[in-house]
Amino acid sequence: MDWLETRELLYFVTVADELHFGRAAERLRIAQPPLSRAIRQLEQRLGVTLFERTSRKVQLTDAGSVLVHEARKALDAVAAASRRTRRVTRPRLVLAMKAGGDGGMLQDILDVYTSEPDALPVELFVCGIGEQSLALRDGRADVAILHLPYDDVSGFDTEQLRTESAVAILPARHRLAGRERLWMADLDGEPMPRWRGMPGDGPLVRDAAQLMQLVAVGQVVAVLPSSARIGLREDLVAVPVVDGPISAILVGWPERSSSRAVAAFARAATAVAERECLPHVERA
């Protein structure tokens, strides 16, 4: 069996991130020659070339692209094992979500969860956009509120809580702000934000507050799930987009988790979601 050490995987991933041995060495706080030797030794042990090196640039090979994907998962798993083991001495459930990403359901979920016999105190870990999956993978969180198709849910068990239609978030003075509904074609040519890990030419957005400020000053418009209406700033409007993307809110946790507290939270979340779906009956 070929054993890989976490140290050499960390070295490799850092070089893959920087695509520059000097900058990678600075990040790792080591000298460049030992880093270069460690990467060469790793290549020799695996029998593959991980980087194409020239005097001008460093690039990942096909084999390197495979290893960087697997190495990130391995390093996340090691970090998760350490964090979750330490947390045993301070029992709590860490919930990761982006600000406003619960669709207005969180308080109801927490109310139901606290009645569960296996409930633990909940610590809320508010992430930037697209960071919930990473927090769940590396052990900073035990459970997360996720969103499809935006978040990577591979390696997680999930339960869908709600689907949402799309709205366009616009400045109140925007030419389309007074419309009752829009189509995606109406937004052609409008500047759109760029999310973490996604290609695009617009400004990179890391959190909801930054996004809403960019919309307010007219630098972007945003097509978001309809729950973005909740708590919307007075200088912004939300207009339904008829053919906009359908999204889903999920509760997610690591595959094959044996945590009774996580199972209790998932039950509470699905119970709230099912209750929302029941037809409303007017009382006489």
C-alpha positions as CSV (number, residue, x, y, z in Angstrom):
1,M,0.0,0.0,0.0
2,D,1.3,3.5,-0.9
3,W,1.2,5.8,2.1
4,L,1.0,9.5,1.6
5,E,1.9,11.8,4.5
6,T,-0.3,14.8,5.3
7,R,2.7,17.0,5.3
8,E,3.6,16.2,1.7
9,L,0.0,16.5,0.6
10,L,-0.1,20.0,2.2
11,Y,3.1,20.9,0.4
12,F,1.6,19.7,-2.9
13,V,-1.7,21.4,-2.5
14,T,0.0,24.7,-1.6
15,V,2.1,24.6,-4.7
16,A,-1.0,23.7,-6.8
17,D,-2.8,26.7,-5.3
18,E,0.0,29.1,-6.0
19,L,1.5,27.5,-9.2
20,H,4.7,29.1,-8.0
21,F,7.3,27.4,-5.7
22,G,8.6,30.6,-4.2
23,R,5.1,31.8,-3.1
24,A,4.2,28.4,-1.9
25,A,7.3,28.2,0.2
26,E,6.5,31.6,1.7
27,R,3.0,30.4,2.6
28,L,4.4,27.3,4.2
29,R,7.2,29.3,6.0
30,I,9.9,27.0,4.7
31,A,12.7,27.5,2.2
32,Q,12.1,26.8,-1.4
33,P,14.8,24.0,-2.0
34,P,13.3,21.6,0.6
35,L,9.8,22.2,-0.9
36,S,11.1,21.4,-4.4
37,R,12.8,18.3,-3.1
38,A,9.6,17.1,-1.3
39,I,7.6,17.5,-4.5
40,R,10.2,15.6,-6.6
41,Q,10.2,12.8,-4.0
42,L,6.4,12.6,-4.1
43,E,6.5,12.4,-7.9
44,Q,9.1,9.6,-7.7
45,R,7.1,7.6,-5.2
46,L,3.9,7.9,-7.2
47,G,5.7,7.4,-10.5
48,V,4.0,10.4,-12.2
49,T,4.7,14.0,-13.0
50,L,2.5,16.3,-11.0
51,F,3.7,19.6,-12.4
52,E,5.0,20.8,-15.7
53,R,7.8,23.3,-14.9
54,T,9.4,25.8,-17.2
55,S,11.4,28.9,-16.4
56,R,8.3,31.0,-16.8
57,K,5.4,29.0,-15.2
58,V,4.3,26.0,-13.3
59,Q,1.2,24.0,-14.4
60,L,-0.6,21.0,-13.1
61,T,-0.5,17.8,-15.2
62,D,-3.5,15.6,-15.6
63,A,-2.2,13.4,-12.8
64,G,-1.6,16.5,-10.7
65,S,-5.2,17.6,-11.2
66,V,-6.4,14.2,-10.0
67,L,-4.2,14.3,-6.9
68,V,-5.1,17.9,-5.9
69,H,-8.8,17.0,-5.9
70,E,-8.1,13.9,-3.8
71,A,-5.6,15.6,-1.6
72,R,-8.0,18.3,-0.6
73,K,-10.5,15.7,0.5
74,A,-7.9,13.9,2.5
75,L,-6.7,17.0,4.2
76,D,-10.2,18.0,5.0
77,A,-10.9,14.6,6.4
78,V,-7.8,14.7,8.7
79,A,-8.8,18.2,9.9
80,A,-12.4,17.1,10.5
81,A,-11.2,14.1,12.5
82,S,-9.1,16.3,14.7
83,R,-11.8,19.0,15.2
84,R,-14.7,16.5,15.9
85,T,-12.6,14.5,18.3
86,R,-11.7,17.6,20.3
87,R,-15.3,18.7,20.3
88,V,-16.3,15.6,22.3
89,T,-15.1,17.3,25.4
90,R,-17.4,20.2,24.8
91,P,-20.6,18.8,23.4
92,R,-22.4,21.1,21.0
93,L,-23.8,21.0,17.4
94,V,-22.2,23.5,15.0
95,L,-24.5,24.6,12.3
96,A,-23.0,26.3,9.2
97,M,-25.1,28.6,7.0
98,K,-24.8,31.8,5.1
99,A,-26.5,34.9,6.4
100,G,-30.2,34.7,5.4
101,G,-29.7,31.3,3.9
102,D,-32.4,29.5,6.0
103,G,-35.4,30.9,4.1
104,G,-36.8,32.1,7.3
105,M,-37.1,28.5,8.8
106,L,-34.2,28.5,11.3
107,Q,-36.0,29.7,14.4
108,D,-38.8,27.2,13.8
109,I,-36.2,24.4,13.3
110,L,-34.4,25.4,16.5
111,D,-37.7,25.4,18.4
112,V,-38.5,21.9,17.3
113,Y,-34.9,20.7,17.8
114,T,-34.7,21.7,21.4
115,S,-37.5,19.3,22.2
116,E,-35.6,16.4,20.8
117,P,-34.1,14.1,23.5
118,D,-30.7,14.0,21.7
119,A,-30.5,17.8,21.2
120,L,-27.3,19.6,22.0
121,P,-26.6,23.4,22.4
122,V,-26.4,24.8,18.8
123,E,-23.5,27.0,17.8
124,L,-24.2,29.0,14.7
125,F,-21.3,29.3,12.2
126,V,-22.2,32.1,9.7
127,C,-20.3,31.6,6.5
128,G,-19.6,33.6,3.4
129,I,-21.4,32.6,0.2
130,G,-20.5,29.1,-0.9
131,E,-18.4,28.3,2.3
132,Q,-20.9,26.0,4.1
133,S,-19.7,22.8,2.2
134,L,-16.1,23.5,3.1
135,A,-16.9,24.0,6.8
136,L,-18.8,20.7,6.8
137,R,-16.0,18.8,5.1
138,D,-13.2,20.1,7.3
139,G,-15.0,19.5,10.6
140,R,-15.7,23.1,11.5
141,A,-19.4,22.3,11.3
142,D,-21.5,19.2,12.0
143,V,-24.5,20.1,9.9
144,A,-25.2,22.8,7.3
145,I,-27.9,24.6,5.4
146,L,-27.0,24.1,1.8
147,H,-28.4,25.3,-1.6
148,L,-28.7,23.6,-4.9
149,P,-27.4,24.1,-7.6
150,Y,-24.9,26.4,-5.9
151,D,-23.2,24.2,-3.2
152,D,-21.2,21.1,-3.7
153,V,-23.1,18.3,-1.8
154,S,-20.9,15.4,-2.8
155,G,-20.0,13.3,0.2
156,F,-23.0,14.5,2.2
157,D,-26.3,13.0,3.2
158,T,-29.1,15.6,2.6
159,E,-32.8,16.2,3.0
160,Q,-34.5,18.7,0.8
161,L,-36.5,21.3,2.8
162,R,-37.9,23.7,0.2
163,T,-37.7,24.7,-3.4
164,E,-37.7,28.3,-4.4
165,S,-38.4,30.3,-7.6
166,A,-36.1,33.2,-8.6
167,V,-36.2,36.9,-8.1
168,A,-34.1,39.7,-9.5
169,I,-32.7,42.0,-6.8
170,L,-32.5,45.5,-8.3
171,P,-31.8,49.1,-7.1
172,A,-35.2,50.8,-6.4
173,R,-34.4,53.3,-9.2
174,H,-33.5,50.6,-11.7
175,R,-35.4,50.8,-15.1
176,L,-36.9,47.4,-14.4
177,A,-37.8,47.9,-10.7
178,G,-41.4,48.7,-11.3
179,R,-42.2,45.6,-13.4
180,E,-44.5,42.9,-11.9
181,R,-42.3,40.1,-13.4
182,L,-39.3,39.7,-15.5
183,W,-37.7,37.1,-17.9
184,M,-34.0,36.3,-17.9
185,A,-33.8,37.9,-21.4
186,D,-34.8,41.2,-19.7
187,L,-31.6,41.1,-17.8
188,D,-29.3,40.6,-20.8
189,G,-26.4,43.0,-20.6
190,E,-26.9,43.7,-16.9
191,P,-23.7,43.2,-14.8
192,M,-23.9,40.0,-12.7
193,P,-21.9,39.1,-9.6
194,R,-19.3,36.3,-9.6
195,W,-19.5,33.7,-6.9
196,R,-16.6,31.9,-5.2
197,G,-15.3,29.1,-7.4
198,M,-17.4,30.1,-10.4
199,P,-16.2,31.8,-13.6
200,G,-17.4,35.2,-14.6
201,D,-16.4,38.8,-15.3
202,G,-18.3,40.5,-12.6
203,P,-17.1,41.5,-9.1
204,L,-16.3,38.6,-6.8
205,V,-18.9,38.4,-4.0
206,R,-18.1,36.8,-0.7
207,D,-21.1,37.6,1.5
208,A,-24.7,38.8,1.3
209,A,-24.0,42.2,2.8
210,Q,-21.4,42.9,0.2
211,L,-23.7,41.7,-2.6
212,M,-26.6,43.9,-1.5
213,Q,-24.3,46.9,-1.3
214,L,-23.0,46.3,-4.9
215,V,-26.7,46.1,-6.1
216,A,-27.6,49.3,-4.3
217,V,-24.9,51.3,-6.0
218,G,-25.8,49.9,-9.4
219,Q,-22.6,47.8,-10.0
220,V,-24.6,44.5,-10.3
221,V,-28.0,43.0,-10.4
222,A,-28.5,39.6,-8.8
223,V,-30.8,36.7,-9.6
224,L,-31.4,34.9,-6.2
225,P,-33.9,32.5,-4.6
226,S,-37.1,34.1,-3.6
227,S,-36.3,34.0,0.1
228,A,-33.9,36.9,-0.6
229,R,-36.9,39.1,-0.1
230,I,-36.7,38.5,3.6
231,G,-35.3,41.6,5.3
232,L,-34.5,43.2,2.0
233,R,-33.1,46.8,2.3
234,E,-35.5,49.6,1.6
235,D,-33.4,50.9,-1.3
236,L,-33.7,47.5,-3.2
237,V,-36.6,45.7,-4.8
238,A,-37.2,42.0,-5.6
239,V,-39.0,41.2,-8.9
240,P,-40.0,37.6,-9.8
241,V,-38.1,36.1,-12.7
242,V,-40.5,33.8,-14.5
243,D,-37.9,31.6,-16.2
244,G,-35.2,32.0,-13.6
245,P,-33.4,29.1,-12.0
246,I,-35.2,26.9,-9.5
247,S,-33.2,26.4,-6.3
248,A,-33.5,24.1,-3.3
249,I,-32.7,24.6,0.4
250,L,-31.2,21.4,2.0
251,V,-30.0,20.3,5.3
252,G,-26.8,18.3,4.9
253,W,-24.3,16.4,7.1
254,P,-21.4,14.0,6.5
255,E,-22.2,10.7,5.0
256,R,-22.7,7.8,7.4
257,S,-22.7,10.1,10.4
258,S,-23.5,8.3,13.6
259,S,-24.2,11.5,15.6
260,R,-27.6,11.3,17.3
261,A,-27.6,15.1,17.6
262,V,-27.2,15.5,13.9
263,A,-30.0,13.0,13.2
264,A,-32.2,14.9,15.6
265,F,-31.5,18.2,13.8
266,A,-32.3,16.6,10.4
267,R,-35.6,15.3,11.8
268,A,-36.4,18.8,13.2
269,A,-35.6,20.5,9.9
270,T,-37.7,18.1,7.8
271,A,-40.6,18.3,10.3
272,V,-40.6,22.1,9.9
273,A,-40.4,21.8,6.1
274,E,-43.3,19.3,6.0
275,R,-45.4,21.5,8.3
276,E,-44.9,24.4,5.9
277,C,-46.2,22.3,3.0
278,L,-49.5,21.4,4.7
279,P,-52.5,23.3,3.4
280,H,-53.5,26.3,5.5
281,V,-57.0,25.9,7.0
282,E,-58.9,29.0,8.0
283,R,-60.5,28.8,11.4
284,A,-64.2,29.6,11.7
